[in-house]
Amino acid sequence: MLRSVILAASRSSQVERLVATAPFTRDVVRRFVAGAKTDDALHATRALVDDGLAVTLDNLGEDTVTPDQANATRDEYLSLLRLLGEAGLTPAAEVSVKLSALGQMFDEQLAYDNARAICAAADAAGTTVTLDMEDHTTTDSTLEILGRLRKDYPSTGAVLQAYLRRTESDCRELASAGSRVRLCKGAYNEPESVAYQSTLEVDKSYVRCMNILLSGEGYPMLATHDPRLIAIGEDRARWFDRGPDRFEFQMLYGIRPEEQTRLVGEGYTLRTYVPYGDQWYGYLMRRLAERPANLAFFARALVSKK
Ligand SMILES: Cc1cc2nc3c(=O)[nH]c(=O)nc-3n(C[C@H](O)[C@H](O)[C@H](O)COP(=O)(O)OP(=O)(O)OC[C@H]3O[C@@H](n4cnc5c(N)ncnc54)[C@H](O)[C@@H]3O)c2cc1C
C-alpha cells in the first residue's frame, strides 16, 4: 500500500512540484545529494577528500529507455572523470555506475560498450569504476558484463547484496586477487524465493560474506551504516591482518557523517558514495518505493549525525 502511494507520487509532476519547493525538501536533498550539476559534485568531492575521505560518485538518471539517454549518461561520466583527473581528485575519487542507466534493460551490448568507455576514461584519469548492483533480475547480466570489463580493466569493482541467497557463492567466486567487491545488505524489495526476508538472516549472511571476502585475496569494500556490522568488520579485519590499504568501509553521503569521520580518524579508509544530478526526485522516491523501510532509514539520518 505505502509502496504504491510512493510510486504514484514518484510519477506525479504535481507532487514533484510540491515536494521540490517545500522547505523541508531542500534540507533532505542537500543532505543526501551533492547537487544538480557536475560542478556541485566536484565541490562536494573536494570537501570530502580534504577531510581525508575517499569518494565514489553516482550520476543520478531517470529510467533509461533509449540509446540517446544511455549515451548521454556515458558522456556525463566521461566528462566527470576528465574533470576529476584535472582537479587532482583521483585516485581518491572513483565513480559508481548503474548498468541500467547505460542501456542494460534494452541492449546489453550497448550497456557493455558504454561501461567500457567509462572504464577507459577512469583508467586514463588514474581511477576506478564500480558497477552498482540493481534488482535480482539483473544480477547475472551485471556479473557477466563485469567479467568482460575486467579482462581489460581488472580493477572494475562489483557489488554483492547480502540479502540474496546466492551471494555467499558469488563472494567465493569473486574473492580473487585484485578483485574489488563492495558488500552491501541490498536495497530492493526482493521475493523470498531469492532473498532472505528477516533482518537477522540478512545480517548473518552479511557476516558470512564479509568473512569470505576478508579471508580471500581480493579487496573488500564493506558498505554499511550498521554499528554492529562495522564493529564486526573492524574485528575481522584485525583477525585477517588487513590494514587500511587492503579493505575499506563505505557509507552514503549524508548518512552517519560523524561515524564516517570517526573511522577516518581511526586510520581506516572510508569511501562516501555521493549521488549528484538533477534527477534527485525520482531517485529518492524510487529508493523509498523499492523498500519502504528506506523511509525510516532517511528519516533517521535527518535527525542524527552519529
Ligand atoms: C556505499 C554504498 C553503496 C551501496 N550500493 C548499493 C548497490 O549497489 N545496490 C544495492 O542494492 N544497495 C546498495 N547500497 C544500499 C544498501 O544495500 C542498504 O540498503 C543500505 O546501506 C542500508 O543498509 P545498512 O547496512 O546501512 O543498514 P540498515 O539495515 O539500514 O541499518 C542497520 C542499523 O544501522 C544503524 N543505522 C542505519 N542508518 C543510521 C543512521 N542514519 N543513523 C544512525 N544509525 C543508523 C541502525 O542501528 C540500524 O538499525 C549501498 C550502500 C552503501 C553504503
The ligand as an SDF file (V2000), in Angstrom:
LIG
                    3D

 53 58  0  0  0  0  0  0  0  0999 V2000
   28.3920    2.9080   -0.3250 C   0  0  0  0  0  0  0  0  0  0  0  0
   27.1040    2.1850   -0.5210 C   0  0  0  0  0  0  0  0  0  0  0  0
   26.8040    1.6760   -1.7630 C   0  0  0  0  0  0  0  0  0  0  0  0
   25.6340    0.9480   -1.9590 C   0  0  0  0  0  0  0  0  0  0  0  0
   25.3970    0.3620   -3.1760 N   0  0  0  0  0  0  0  0  0  0  0  0
   24.3070   -0.4310   -3.3280 C   0  0  0  0  0  0  0  0  0  0  0  0
   24.0980   -1.1550   -4.5310 C   0  0  0  0  0  0  0  0  0  0  0  0
   24.8710   -1.0930   -5.4940 O   0  0  0  0  0  0  0  0  0  0  0  0
   22.9990   -1.9510   -4.5990 N   0  0  0  0  0  0  0  0  0  0  0  0
   22.1030   -2.0630   -3.5460 C   0  0  0  0  0  0  0  0  0  0  0  0
   21.1440   -2.8410   -3.6510 O   0  0  0  0  0  0  0  0  0  0  0  0
   22.2810   -1.3670   -2.4120 N   0  0  0  0  0  0  0  0  0  0  0  0
   23.3500   -0.5600   -2.2680 C   0  0  0  0  0  0  0  0  0  0  0  0
   23.5270    0.1270   -1.0910 N   0  0  0  0  0  0  0  0  0  0  0  0
   22.4210    0.1990   -0.0970 C   0  0  0  0  0  0  0  0  0  0  0  0
   22.4490   -0.9470    0.8860 C   0  0  0  0  0  0  0  0  0  0  0  0
   22.1370   -2.1370    0.2160 O   0  0  0  0  0  0  0  0  0  0  0  0
   21.4500   -0.7440    2.0490 C   0  0  0  0  0  0  0  0  0  0  0  0
   20.1630   -0.6250    1.5260 O   0  0  0  0  0  0  0  0  0  0  0  0
   21.7200    0.4870    2.8970 C   0  0  0  0  0  0  0  0  0  0  0  0
   23.0860    0.7280    3.0590 O   0  0  0  0  0  0  0  0  0  0  0  0
   21.0890    0.2920    4.2700 C   0  0  0  0  0  0  0  0  0  0  0  0
   21.6530   -0.8330    4.9430 O   0  0  0  0  0  0  0  0  0  0  0  0
   22.7150   -0.6950    6.1500 P   0  0  0  0  0  0  0  0  0  0  0  0
   23.6450   -1.8360    6.0470 O   0  0  0  0  0  0  0  0  0  0  0  0
   23.3680    0.6130    6.0500 O   0  0  0  0  0  0  0  0  0  0  0  0
   21.9070   -0.8180    7.4680 O   0  0  0  0  0  0  0  0  0  0  0  0
   20.3580   -0.7690    7.8810 P   0  0  0  0  0  0  0  0  0  0  0  0
   19.8380   -2.1620    7.8730 O   0  0  0  0  0  0  0  0  0  0  0  0
   19.6000    0.2620    7.0970 O   0  0  0  0  0  0  0  0  0  0  0  0
   20.5100   -0.2550    9.3380 O   0  0  0  0  0  0  0  0  0  0  0  0
   21.0630   -1.1040   10.3350 C   0  0  0  0  0  0  0  0  0  0  0  0
   21.3660   -0.3240   11.5910 C   0  0  0  0  0  0  0  0  0  0  0  0
   22.3100    0.7120   11.2850 O   0  0  0  0  0  0  0  0  0  0  0  0
   22.0490    1.8420   12.1050 C   0  0  0  0  0  0  0  0  0  0  0  0
   21.7830    2.9870   11.2490 N   0  0  0  0  0  0  0  0  0  0  0  0
   21.4220    2.9620    9.9610 C   0  0  0  0  0  0  0  0  0  0  0  0
   21.2850    4.2090    9.4930 N   0  0  0  0  0  0  0  0  0  0  0  0
   21.5360    5.0260   10.5260 C   0  0  0  0  0  0  0  0  0  0  0  0
   21.5510    6.4290   10.6760 C   0  0  0  0  0  0  0  0  0  0  0  0
   21.2690    7.2390    9.6760 N   0  0  0  0  0  0  0  0  0  0  0  0
   21.8890    6.9360   11.8780 N   0  0  0  0  0  0  0  0  0  0  0  0
   22.1870    6.1450   12.9110 C   0  0  0  0  0  0  0  0  0  0  0  0
   22.1850    4.7940   12.8210 N   0  0  0  0  0  0  0  0  0  0  0  0
   21.8670    4.2480   11.6560 C   0  0  0  0  0  0  0  0  0  0  0  0
   20.8730    1.4820   12.9830 C   0  0  0  0  0  0  0  0  0  0  0  0
   21.3620    0.9580   14.1900 O   0  0  0  0  0  0  0  0  0  0  0  0
   20.1820    0.4060   12.1890 C   0  0  0  0  0  0  0  0  0  0  0  0
   19.4010   -0.4380   12.9700 O   0  0  0  0  0  0  0  0  0  0  0  0
   24.7130    0.8030   -0.8630 C   0  0  0  0  0  0  0  0  0  0  0  0
   25.0340    1.3170    0.3850 C   0  0  0  0  0  0  0  0  0  0  0  0
   26.1990    1.9750    0.5730 C   0  0  0  0  0  0  0  0  0  0  0  0
   26.5250    2.4800    1.9510 C   0  0  0  0  0  0  0  0  0  0  0  0
  1  2  1  0
  2  3  1  0
  2 52  2  0
  3  4  2  0
  4  5  1  0
  4 50  1  0
  5  6  2  0
  6  7  1  0
  6 13  1  0
  7  8  2  0
  7  9  1  0
  9 10  1  0
 10 11  2  0
 10 12  1  0
 12 13  2  0
 13 14  1  0
 14 15  1  0
 14 50  1  0
 15 16  1  0
 16 17  1  0
 16 18  1  0
 18 19  1  0
 18 20  1  0
 20 21  1  0
 20 22  1  0
 22 23  1  0
 23 24  1  0
 24 25  2  0
 24 26  1  0
 24 27  1  0
 27 28  1  0
 28 29  2  0
 28 30  1  0
 28 31  1  0
 31 32  1  0
 32 33  1  0
 33 34  1  0
 33 48  1  0
 34 35  1  0
 35 36  1  0
 35 46  1  0
 36 37  1  0
 36 45  1  0
 37 38  2  0
 38 39  1  0
 39 40  1  0
 39 45  2  0
 40 41  1  0
 40 42  2  0
 42 43  1  0
 43 44  2  0
 44 45  1  0
 46 47  1  0
 46 48  1  0
 48 49  1  0
 50 51  2  0
 51 52  1  0
 52 53  1  0
M  END
$$$$
